């Protein structure tokens, strides 16, 4: 199993336990701070609300967007706390991956009734090494 797959598995396992223990219905920021703390306790480096600049038409915009969590510098975790994910949520994460030149992201919806229906892998030119 590659490094990024091990990281993704750790994130999914940790998020699953948070979803099971806290349940749906809290604000997204609550899940974000708890997941960050739990991943750090598992030995992973985590950047929260990481500003990601974008470049367009020869210009750089420092506040292009903020990634909810970037784990080990290679995995973007986008969090939601909504009743149901919309197609735009996956497209948004794919755009983030493209702008950051990363290959794998996780879209985690803590608002879903079950964890399984609330987690999605989003890939950008992904090849497992």
N, CA and C atoms as an extended XYZ file, in Angstrom:
387
Properties=species:S:1:pos:R:3:atomname:S:1:resname:S:1:resid:I:1 pbc="F F F"
N         0.854       -1.180        0.000 N   UNK     1
C         0.000        0.000        0.000 CA  UNK     1
C         0.898        1.240        0.000 C   UNK     1
N         0.591        2.182       -0.877 N   UNK     2
C         1.393        3.400       -0.999 CA  UNK     2
C         1.202        4.313        0.214 C   UNK     2
N         2.099        5.257        0.350 N   UNK     3
C         2.041        6.204        1.474 CA  UNK     3
C         0.710        6.966        1.491 C   UNK     3
N         0.290        7.473        0.339 N   UNK     4
C        -0.945        8.264        0.300 CA  UNK     4
C        -2.160        7.395        0.630 C   UNK     4
N        -2.142        6.137        0.233 N   UNK     5
C        -3.251        5.242        0.563 CA  UNK     5
C        -3.292        4.943        2.055 C   UNK     5
N        -2.139        4.818        2.680 N   UNK     6
C        -2.084        4.613        4.136 CA  UNK     6
C        -2.626        5.842        4.867 C   UNK     6
N        -2.251        7.012        4.381 N   UNK     7
C        -2.743        8.262        4.976 CA  UNK     7
C        -4.256        8.348        4.816 C   UNK     7
N        -4.742        8.060        3.608 N   UNK     8
C        -6.183        8.111        3.343 CA  UNK     8
C        -6.928        7.120        4.235 C   UNK     8
N        -6.383        5.929        4.409 N   UNK     9
C        -7.024        4.922        5.257 CA  UNK     9
C        -7.095        5.399        6.705 C   UNK     9
N        -6.045        6.050        7.176 N   UNK    10
C        -6.033        6.581        8.542 CA  UNK    10
C        -7.073        7.675        8.697 C   UNK    10
N        -7.186        8.556        7.700 N   UNK    11
C        -8.177        9.631        7.752 CA  UNK    11
C        -9.589        9.052        7.763 C   UNK    11
N        -9.850        8.092        6.893 N   UNK    12
C       -11.176        7.487        6.823 CA  UNK    12
C       -11.515        6.802        8.149 C   UNK    12
N       -10.592        6.052        8.701 N   UNK    13
C       -10.827        5.364        9.975 CA  UNK    13
C       -11.115        6.360       11.095 C   UNK    13
N       -10.321        7.414       11.150 N   UNK    14
C       -10.499        8.431       12.184 CA  UNK    14
C       -11.833        9.147       12.023 C   UNK    14
N       -12.168        9.525       10.797 N   UNK    15
C       -13.434       10.212       10.538 CA  UNK    15
C       -14.619        9.303       10.852 C   UNK    15
N       -14.490        8.022       10.548 N   UNK    16
C       -15.549        7.067       10.864 CA  UNK    16
C       -15.852        7.060       12.362 C   UNK    16
N       -14.802        6.994       13.167 N   UNK    17
C       -14.993        6.962       14.623 CA  UNK    17
C       -15.610        8.266       15.138 C   UNK    17
N       -15.211        9.381       14.555 N   UNK    18
C       -15.796       10.669       14.950 CA  UNK    18
C       -17.281       10.691       14.589 C   UNK    18
N       -17.615       10.243       13.385 N   UNK    19
C       -19.012       10.217       12.955 CA  UNK    19
C       -19.830        9.301       13.869 C   UNK    19
N       -19.282        8.156       14.188 N   UNK    20
C       -19.981        7.198       15.056 CA  UNK    20
C       -20.197        7.781       16.456 C   UNK    20
N       -19.160        8.425       17.001 N   UNK    21
C       -19.216        8.893       18.380 CA  UNK    21
C       -19.984       10.203       18.555 C   UNK    21
N       -19.827       11.134       17.614 N   UNK    22
C       -20.486       12.439       17.741 CA  UNK    22
C       -21.821       12.494       17.001 C   UNK    22
N       -21.958       11.666       15.968 N   UNK    23
C       -23.187       11.673       15.189 CA  UNK    23
C       -23.276       12.889       14.277 C   UNK    23
N       -24.289       12.904       13.418 N   UNK    24
C       -24.477       14.033       12.510 CA  UNK    24
C       -25.129       15.207       13.234 C   UNK    24
N       -25.039       16.388       12.616 N   UNK    25
C       -25.794       17.531       13.121 CA  UNK    25
C       -24.993       18.664       13.712 C   UNK    25
N       -23.699       18.452       13.943 N   UNK    26
C       -22.876       19.540       14.465 CA  UNK    26
C       -22.372       20.415       13.314 C   UNK    26
N       -21.852       21.565       13.655 N   UNK    27
C       -21.286       22.443       12.634 CA  UNK    27
C       -20.033       21.817       12.032 C   UNK    27
N       -19.795       22.136       10.768 N   UNK    28
C       -18.625       21.631       10.063 CA  UNK    28
C       -17.333       21.932       10.817 C   UNK    28
N       -17.234       23.128       11.394 N   UNK    29
C       -15.997       23.513       12.082 CA  UNK    29
C       -15.712       22.626       13.289 C   UNK    29
N       -16.747       22.120       13.934 N   UNK    30
C       -16.548       21.214       15.068 CA  UNK    30
C       -15.870       19.938       14.587 C   UNK    30
N       -16.393       19.345       13.521 N   UNK    31
C       -15.783       18.129       12.981 CA  UNK    31
C       -14.361       18.404       12.494 C   UNK    31
N       -14.159       19.576       11.947 N   UNK    32
C       -12.840       19.947       11.421 CA  UNK    32
C       -11.791       19.987       12.525 C   UNK    32
N       -12.093       20.663       13.634 N   UNK    33
C       -11.101       20.764       14.715 CA  UNK    33
C       -10.881       19.419       15.398 C   UNK    33
N       -11.945       18.638       15.536 N   UNK    34
C       -11.812       17.322       16.162 CA  UNK    34
C       -10.988       16.397       15.264 C   UNK    34
N       -11.285       16.369       13.966 N   UNK    35
C       -10.527       15.514       13.048 CA  UNK    35
C        -9.061       15.930       13.010 C   UNK    35
N        -8.803       17.232       12.963 N   UNK    36
C        -7.413       17.695       12.976 CA  UNK    36
C        -6.688       17.171       14.213 C   UNK    36
N        -7.285       17.340       15.366 N   UNK    37
C        -6.664       16.919       16.633 CA  UNK    37
C        -6.422       15.410       16.656 C   UNK    37
N        -7.401       14.644       16.235 N   UNK    38
C        -7.276       13.186       16.257 CA  UNK    38
C        -6.215       12.697       15.259 C   UNK    38
N        -6.113       13.332       14.099 N   UNK    39
C        -5.080       12.946       13.135 CA  UNK    39
C        -3.690       13.284       13.658 C   UNK    39
N        -3.567       14.421       14.311 N   UNK    40
C        -2.273       14.779       14.918 CA  UNK    40
C        -1.891       13.755       15.992 C   UNK    40
N        -2.869       13.329       16.760 N   UNK    41
C        -2.598       12.317       17.796 CA  UNK    41
C        -2.163       10.988       17.182 C   UNK    41
N        -2.539       10.756       15.939 N   UNK    42
C        -2.127        9.538       15.233 CA  UNK    42
C        -0.811        9.742       14.485 C   UNK    42
N        -0.157       10.882       14.728 N   UNK    43
C         1.178       11.116       14.193 CA  UNK    43
C         1.247       11.756       12.819 C   UNK    43
N         0.136       12.274       12.325 N   UNK    44
C         0.130       12.893       11.005 CA  UNK    44
C         0.249       14.411       11.114 C   UNK    44
N         0.919       15.011       10.140 N   UNK    45
C         0.956       16.471       10.086 CA  UNK    45
C        -0.299       16.943        9.361 C   UNK    45
N        -0.928       17.976        9.915 N   UNK    46
C        -2.191       18.463        9.378 CA  UNK    46
C        -2.163       19.981        9.331 C   UNK    46
N        -2.511       20.542        8.172 N   UNK    47
C        -2.693       21.979        8.033 CA  UNK    47
C        -4.184       22.229        7.913 C   UNK    47
N        -4.692       23.120        8.748 N   UNK    48
C        -6.127       23.405        8.767 CA  UNK    48
C        -6.385       24.774        8.155 C   UNK    48
N        -7.434       24.876        7.324 N   UNK    49
C        -7.794       26.117        6.649 CA  UNK    49
C        -6.581       26.722        5.936 C   UNK    49
N        -5.898       25.859        5.196 N   UNK    50
C        -4.686       26.272        4.486 CA  UNK    50
C        -5.044       27.149        3.292 C   UNK    50
N        -4.550       28.393        3.285 N   UNK    51
C        -4.802       29.249        2.118 CA  UNK    51
C        -4.037       28.714        0.903 C   UNK    51
N        -4.714       28.649       -0.206 N   UNK    52
C        -4.093       28.160       -1.432 CA  UNK    52
C        -4.269       29.228       -2.501 C   UNK    52
N        -3.157       29.818       -2.932 N   UNK    53
C        -3.263       30.841       -3.967 CA  UNK    53
C        -3.600       30.214       -5.319 C   UNK    53
N        -4.200       31.015       -6.172 N   UNK    54
C        -4.439       30.557       -7.542 CA  UNK    54
C        -3.794       31.553       -8.496 C   UNK    54
N        -3.447       31.049       -9.662 N   UNK    55
C        -2.884       31.898      -10.697 CA  UNK    55
C        -3.825       31.891      -11.887 C   UNK    55
N        -4.079       33.085      -12.382 N   UNK    56
C        -4.971       33.212      -13.531 CA  UNK    56
C        -4.566       34.452      -14.309 C   UNK    56
N        -4.448       34.304      -15.610 N   UNK    57
C        -4.124       35.402      -16.519 CA  UNK    57
C        -2.875       36.156      -16.085 C   UNK    57
N        -1.880       35.392      -15.627 N   UNK    58
C        -0.621       36.005      -15.225 CA  UNK    58
C        -0.649       36.661      -13.856 C   UNK    58
N        -1.743       36.559      -13.163 N   UNK    59
C        -1.875       37.148      -11.832 CA  UNK    59
C        -1.956       36.050      -10.783 C   UNK    59
N        -1.486       36.359       -9.579 N   UNK    60
C        -1.596       35.429       -8.460 CA  UNK    60
C        -2.522       36.035       -7.428 C   UNK    60
N        -3.501       35.235       -7.015 N   UNK    61
C        -4.445       35.653       -5.993 CA  UNK    61
C        -4.174       34.815       -4.752 C   UNK    61
N        -3.702       35.484       -3.691 N   UNK    62
C        -3.292       34.766       -2.486 CA  UNK    62
C        -4.441       34.049       -1.795 C   UNK    62
N        -5.616       34.581       -1.893 N   UNK    63
C        -6.766       33.961       -1.227 CA  UNK    63
C        -7.679       33.304       -2.247 C   UNK    63
N        -7.124       32.402       -3.027 N   UNK    64
C        -7.927       31.687       -4.003 CA  UNK    64
C        -8.992       30.857       -3.320 C   UNK    64
N        -8.569       30.060       -2.357 N   UNK    65
C        -9.496       29.279       -1.541 CA  UNK    65
C        -8.744       28.776       -0.323 C   UNK    65
N        -9.460       28.189        0.597 N   UNK    66
C        -8.867       27.575        1.774 CA  UNK    66
C        -9.239       26.102        1.802 C   UNK    66
N        -8.227       25.264        1.887 N   UNK    67
C        -8.458       23.828        2.010 CA  UNK    67
C        -8.777       23.534        3.473 C   UNK    67
N        -9.856       22.786        3.716 N   UNK    68
C       -10.220       22.470        5.107 CA  UNK    68
C        -9.052       21.826        5.829 C   UNK    68
N        -8.573       20.695        5.319 N   UNK    69
C        -7.416       20.013        5.900 CA  UNK    69
C        -6.504       19.518        4.788 C   UNK    69
N        -5.208       19.695        4.970 N   UNK    70
C        -4.220       19.087        4.090 CA  UNK    70
C        -3.361       18.208        4.983 C   UNK    70
N        -3.388       16.909        4.708 N   UNK    71
C        -2.728       15.929        5.567 CA  UNK    71
C        -1.435       15.471        4.908 C   UNK    71
N        -0.350       15.598        5.669 N   UNK    72
C         0.980       15.177        5.210 CA  UNK    72
C         1.373       15.838        3.889 C   UNK    72
N         0.784       16.984        3.587 N   UNK    73
C         1.125       17.731        2.384 CA  UNK    73
C         0.687       17.084        1.084 C   UNK    73
N        -0.076       15.962        1.179 N   UNK    74
C        -0.411       15.252       -0.068 CA  UNK    74
C        -1.878       14.865       -0.204 C   UNK    74
N        -2.680       15.033        0.839 N   UNK    75
C        -4.074       14.624        0.785 CA  UNK    75
C        -4.964       15.769        1.252 C   UNK    75
N        -5.898       16.177        0.396 N   UNK    76
C        -6.841       17.234        0.755 CA  UNK    76
C        -8.100       16.569        1.305 C   UNK    76
N        -8.546       17.056        2.469 N   UNK    77
C        -9.775       16.558        3.068 CA  UNK    77
C       -10.749       17.721        3.137 C   UNK    77
N       -11.826       17.603        2.371 N   UNK    78
C       -12.861       18.631        2.351 CA  UNK    78
C       -14.027       18.118        3.182 C   UNK    78
N       -14.436       18.898        4.173 N   UNK    79
C       -15.476       18.475        5.101 CA  UNK    79
C       -16.779       19.209        4.849 C   UNK    79
N       -17.858       18.490        5.024 N   UNK    80
C       -19.203       19.055        4.937 CA  UNK    80
C       -20.013       18.537        6.112 C   UNK    80
N       -21.059       19.264        6.449 N   UNK    81
C       -22.030       18.807        7.434 CA  UNK    81
C       -23.408       19.185        6.908 C   UNK    81
N       -23.808       18.465        5.861 N   UNK    82
C       -25.077       18.729        5.184 CA  UNK    82
C       -25.869       17.429        5.094 C   UNK    82
N       -27.169       17.562        4.886 N   UNK    83
C       -28.007       16.365        4.825 CA  UNK    83
C       -27.603       15.446        3.682 C   UNK    83
N       -27.275       16.054        2.538 N   UNK    84
C       -26.896       15.256        1.373 CA  UNK    84
C       -25.864       16.016        0.549 C   UNK    84
N       -24.826       15.312        0.106 N   UNK    85
C       -23.832       15.928       -0.761 CA  UNK    85
C       -24.457       16.266       -2.109 C   UNK    85
N       -24.023       17.372       -2.677 N   UNK    86
C       -24.440       17.783       -4.017 CA  UNK    86
C       -23.283       17.511       -4.980 C   UNK    86
N       -23.576       17.322       -6.260 N   UNK    87
C       -22.505       17.092       -7.234 CA  UNK    87
C       -21.426       18.181       -7.215 C   UNK    87
N       -21.818       19.401       -6.904 N   UNK    88
C       -20.841       20.495       -6.892 CA  UNK    88
C       -19.753       20.290       -5.835 C   UNK    88
N       -20.043       19.568       -4.766 N   UNK    89
C       -19.047       19.353       -3.717 CA  UNK    89
C       -17.853       18.553       -4.248 C   UNK    89
N       -18.122       17.509       -5.014 N   UNK    90
C       -17.036       16.734       -5.610 CA  UNK    90
C       -16.267       17.527       -6.643 C   UNK    90
N       -16.976       18.329       -7.427 N   UNK    91
C       -16.325       19.164       -8.432 CA  UNK    91
C       -15.426       20.197       -7.771 C   UNK    91
N       -15.880       20.744       -6.659 N   UNK    92
C       -15.093       21.723       -5.914 CA  UNK    92
C       -13.775       21.097       -5.447 C   UNK    92
N       -13.844       19.902       -4.871 N   UNK    93
C       -12.631       19.238       -4.395 CA  UNK    93
C       -11.707       18.902       -5.558 C   UNK    93
N       -12.250       18.461       -6.674 N   UNK    94
C       -11.418       18.165       -7.840 CA  UNK    94
C       -10.693       19.417       -8.317 C   UNK    94
N       -11.372       20.551       -8.309 N   UNK    95
C       -10.724       21.815       -8.672 CA  UNK    95
C        -9.591       22.131       -7.702 C   UNK    95
N        -9.817       21.930       -6.415 N   UNK    96
C        -8.764       22.160       -5.419 CA  UNK    96
C        -7.558       21.274       -5.708 C   UNK    96
N        -7.809       19.999       -5.988 N   UNK    97
C        -6.705       19.081       -6.286 CA  UNK    97
C        -5.922       19.545       -7.508 C   UNK    97
N        -6.633       19.981       -8.536 N   UNK    98
C        -5.955       20.458       -9.746 CA  UNK    98
C        -5.107       21.693       -9.451 C   UNK    98
N        -5.673       22.640       -8.715 N   UNK    99
C        -4.935       23.864       -8.403 CA  UNK    99
C        -3.721       23.599       -7.521 C   UNK    99
N        -3.804       22.591       -6.673 N   UNK   100
C        -2.698       22.257       -5.771 CA  UNK   100
C        -1.759       21.213       -6.371 C   UNK   100
N        -2.111       20.700       -7.554 N   UNK   101
C        -1.355       19.652       -8.232 CA  UNK   101
C        -1.190       18.420       -7.334 C   UNK   101
N        -2.307       18.021       -6.719 N   UNK   102
C        -2.327       16.817       -5.893 CA  UNK   102
C        -3.244       15.793       -6.542 C   UNK   102
N        -3.059       14.523       -6.174 N   UNK   103
C        -3.783       13.470       -6.874 CA  UNK   103
C        -4.993       12.905       -6.140 C   UNK   103
N        -5.062       13.051       -4.817 N   UNK   104
C        -6.138       12.396       -4.087 CA  UNK   104
C        -6.723       13.306       -3.021 C   UNK   104
N        -8.051       13.287       -2.947 N   UNK   105
C        -8.756       14.025       -1.913 CA  UNK   105
C        -9.891       13.195       -1.359 C   UNK   105
N       -10.300       13.525       -0.154 N   UNK   106
C       -11.442       12.873        0.468 CA  UNK   106
C       -12.501       13.919        0.756 C   UNK   106
N       -13.706       13.620        0.349 N   UNK   107
C       -14.858       14.461        0.643 CA  UNK   107
C       -15.637       13.736        1.734 C   UNK   107
N       -15.712       14.341        2.910 N   UNK   108
C       -16.343       13.690        4.053 CA  UNK   108
C       -17.512       14.543        4.525 C   UNK   108
N       -18.705       13.939        4.487 N   UNK   109
C       -19.910       14.619        4.941 CA  UNK   109
C       -20.343       14.041        6.285 C   UNK   109
N       -20.144       14.808        7.348 N   UNK   110
C       -20.533       14.356        8.673 CA  UNK   110
C       -22.036       14.493        8.907 C   UNK   110
N       -22.757       15.080        7.967 N   UNK   111
C       -24.189       15.253        8.116 CA  UNK   111
C       -25.003       14.074        7.618 C   UNK   111
N       -24.358       13.117        6.962 N   UNK   112
C       -25.090       11.971        6.422 CA  UNK   112
C       -25.509       11.022        7.543 C   UNK   112
N       -26.568       10.259        7.269 N   UNK   113
C       -27.082        9.329        8.273 CA  UNK   113
C       -26.066        8.236        8.602 C   UNK   113
N       -25.358        7.744        7.580 N   UNK   114
C       -24.303        6.754        7.807 CA  UNK   114
C       -22.999        7.297        7.235 C   UNK   114
N       -21.899        6.870        7.815 N   UNK   115
C       -20.595        7.339        7.347 CA  UNK   115
C       -20.344        6.893        5.916 C   UNK   115
N       -20.710        5.654        5.606 N   UNK   116
C       -20.438        5.100        4.272 CA  UNK   116
C       -21.025        5.962        3.163 C   UNK   116
N       -22.233        6.465        3.354 N   UNK   117
C       -22.842        7.295        2.309 CA  UNK   117
C       -22.264        8.711        2.287 C   UNK   117
N       -21.486        9.062        3.287 N   UNK   118
C       -20.961       10.419        3.382 CA  UNK   118
C       -19.496       10.592        3.046 C   UNK   118
N       -18.832        9.541        2.596 N   UNK   119
C       -17.407        9.672        2.270 CA  UNK   119
C       -17.190        9.320        0.799 C   UNK   119
N       -16.396       10.163        0.120 N   UNK   120
C       -16.092        9.972       -1.308 CA  UNK   120
C       -14.604       10.228       -1.553 C   UNK   120
N       -14.036        9.391       -2.414 N   UNK   121
C       -12.666        9.622       -2.891 CA  UNK   121
C       -12.781       10.423       -4.178 C   UNK   121
N       -11.985       11.462       -4.300 N   UNK   122
C       -11.932       12.266       -5.513 CA  UNK   122
C       -10.489       12.209       -6.003 C   UNK   122
N       -10.321       11.877       -7.280 N   UNK   123
C        -8.968       11.714       -7.809 CA  UNK   123
C        -8.705       12.673       -8.962 C   UNK   123
N        -7.450       13.054       -9.071 N   UNK   124
C        -6.978       13.945      -10.124 CA  UNK   124
C        -5.727       13.318      -10.731 C   UNK   124
N        -5.875       12.692      -11.884 N   UNK   125
C        -4.743       12.025      -12.540 CA  UNK   125
C        -3.980       11.113      -11.576 C   UNK   125
N        -4.730       10.298      -10.839 N   UNK   126
C        -4.160        9.468       -9.789 CA  UNK   126
C        -3.603        8.177      -10.340 C   UNK   126
N        -2.366        7.876       -9.930 N   UNK   127
C        -1.744        6.583      -10.228 CA  UNK   127
C        -1.067        6.097       -8.960 C   UNK   127
N        -1.533        4.965       -8.457 N   UNK   128
C        -0.914        4.417       -7.246 CA  UNK   128
C         0.443        3.851       -7.620 C   UNK   128
N         1.451        4.247       -6.857 N   UNK   129
C         2.824        3.782       -7.151 CA  UNK   129
C         3.172        2.588       -6.310 C   UNK   129
